[in-house]
Amino acid sequence: MKKSSEFRILRIISLVVLLAGAIGSFYLTLREGRNDKSVLEIILFLFWVISPFLALFIASSISKRWADSTRVTVYILMLVITPFSLISYSGALKLPGMSPAFVFLIVPPLTWLLMAIAIPIAESFSRKKTRKEKG
């Protein structure tokens, strides 16, 4: 019972953080693109920037069938990727001479890469653990 409630609390916190991050990223993208003349470009950037948040939300939704360690990995990714994205989009990590658009281009694939590495690794460890427990 305790384990279930801990998962529920972690999931709720992760989803709240993820939603706040998606809204914040959406806002920061609009703010950065406010002087852009191309509405299509802004829309494409918005979808690009929001895509990791949407992927994590979907992963969280279908993770109920996954091993506990994989579910926890998804929740931790939500808690790590969200502040990283917001800090990046805010300009706090901007290097001299770096185009503001570069951050909005590079952060989503970095987060996708992190997800593509972390989730399969967690699932692999979970399968190995299950095989050891079965004998």
N, C-alpha and C positions, 0 to 999 in steps of 0.2 A: 504493500500500500504506500509506504513512504517513497519508494523508488518511482512509482507512478506520479505522485504529487510533485516530486522533484523535477521530473521530466516536463510536467505540465507547466510548472513555474518557469523553468528554463526556456521552454517553447514560447510562452507568453512574453517574457522579457525580450527574447530574440526577435519575435514578430513586431513588438512595439518599436524596438530600436531600428529594425529593418524599414518599417513604415516611415519613421522619422527621417531615416537616411534617404529614402527614396524621395520624400517630399523636399528635403533640404537640397539634394542633388538636382532635382527638377528646378527648384528656385535658383540655385547657383548657375545652372546652365542657361536659364532664361536671362538672368542678370548679365552674364558674360556676353550673351548674344544680342543684347538689347539694341546695339547699333548696327547689327547685321541687316542688310537689305533683303536677304533671301529667306523667306519664310520656310521654304522647303528645307534649306540647310539647317535651320533651327529645329525643325520637326525631326529631321534625321538625327541630329545630335541628341535630342531629348530621348528618342527611342534607344540610341546607342548607350547613353549614360544610365538609363533606367533598366536596361536589359539584365545586368547582373542581379539587381534587386528582384526582378521578376523571376529569374531562374532560381534564386534562393527561396523565394516564396513557394514556387512550384515544388522544389525539392523538399521543403518542409511539409508541404501538403501530402506528398506521396511517401514521405519517410516513415510513416506509421507502420509500414510493413518491413522496414529495414531493421538491421541489428541495432542494438542500443548504442554501440560505439559509433556507428555511422550517423545515427540521428544526432548524437552529441557533436560530432564533427560538423554537421550542417549548422547547428545552432552556434557553435563557436565561430564558424566562418561568417555567419550573420553579424556576430558581435565584433569581429575583426575588420571585415570588409567595409562595414558602414562608416566607422570613424575614419578609416584610411581614405575612403572616397571623399568624405566631407572635408577633411583636412586638405586633401589634394585639390579639390575643386575650389576651395576658398582662396587658394593662392599662397598658402603658408609654406608650401614646399617648392615654390617656383624658384628656379635658378636664374641668375642674371642672363638676359638674352633669350630666354625661353619664351616661345609664343604661348599665350594663354590657351589657344586651341589645342596645343600639343598635349596638355594635361587631360583635356576632355577626350582626346583620341586614344591616349595610352592607358589610362586607368581601367577602362572596361576590359580590354583584353588581358591585362595583368590579373584582374580579379577572376576572369573566366579561367585563366591558366591555373591560378591557385585552386579554384574549385575542381578543375579537371584533374589535378594532382591529388588533392587532399581526400576527396570523397572515395575514389577507387582504392586508395591506400587504406583508408579506414575500413572499407568493405573487405579488402583482402585480409587484413589482420583479424577481422571478425570471423571470416570463414576459417582461417587457420585455427583460431581459438575454438570454434565449434567442432572442428575435426578432432582436435586434441581431447576435448571433453567427451566425444563419442567413442574414442578409443583408437 
